[in-house]
Amino acid sequence: MAVKHHRLEKSEERLLTLLNAMTDAAIEVDTNGEILHYNGAALSLLNSHVDIKGEKLDKLLPLKTENGDKITFAELVKDDPSAITRNDLVTGDKSEGNMNLELKLSPIRMTKRGHHQTEGYMLVIRDITRQRSLDEERDEFISVASHELRTPVAIAEANLSTALLPGFTELEPKVRAVLSQAHDNIVFLGELIHDLTTLSRAQRDDLHPDFSLVDLGALVVKLWRDYAALASSKGLELDFKPPTSTVSAVTSEEEVREILQNFITNAIKYTEKGSVTLSIRRRSDNTAELEVRDTGIGISASDQKRLFTKFYRSEDYRTRSTTGTGLGLYIARKLADRLDATIELDSKLNQGTSFRLLLPQRGLDE
């Protein structure tokens, strides 16, 4: 027994050494949220110098969301999650000021008689208050800068477009080529400003979709007509498969249009030959599905994992040869989240890509 007790003491000593080597606050709790072990960084985060072993986590670290909703330990571990990461939690009060937290929670599971049993949880907590403040300042700067740039860029684009009209004035071929290149870059700059504006709104949770009953077929027909010329200029067929009956959904027409525009422009941009097909259908679970399918270059499995991250662009030389901000799909995902919608992706390299936007059934009063 003495040997076994010594081994337990050694194991606990080793665990405490590992915990104290971490710069982030680390706390081990049992299934009831009672603290079993902790490191020095945890005491610093909690602004305490006394032993907290045996204390309840909810008492020492009362949590709430950024919207002010209280979150208990029991709610965090509801349904026995495999692991969770939250960066929308705060602690503190008005007198002391709120502290923004990033919390990572992982279950500690033991195997007994062939069954996995949760014995407790390990929490790693980081103070991200300064980071959040810097993020807000950055988003505010992007918002102001993009707003101020929008008008002069639009005027410059309009002037260049006018100068390039066939009947406006006689231009030397070299001059026309230079003006055309300037016009293309101004258009790209306008798209970048639009993306930055939407990104800023999304980052600040300032997207408030205006929900109404939308005829999705009519919306897609308009997009089909708007982008037919662009597809034709590349020698592509832009096809539309209309639904057999009217497909409507309570959603935001503006946001759905922006998501589909992103899918369509990407499909045309990365398809050298073949077609781009738009389709709508109602799934068996009553979800409305809007699909953009192309016969383009496809997306590799490694790129698919990072495709919806901010500023990401594939290393594929065929995508690097085209202009892009790396924001479109990130924004599309943010907009879809606001609509309680889902984006599905199917793609294989050199075999085309399919993006699907799934809109749930909902009532006007939701």
Helices and strands as residue ranges (DSSP letters): H 2-20, E 25-30, E 35-38, H 40-46, H 57-60, E 63-65, E 70-71, H 73-76, E 84-91, E 99-112, E 115-127, H 129-163, H 173-203, E 212-215, H 216-233, E 237-241, E 248-251, H 253-269, E 275-282, E 288-294, H 301-304, H 317-320, H 328-338, E 342-347, E 353-359
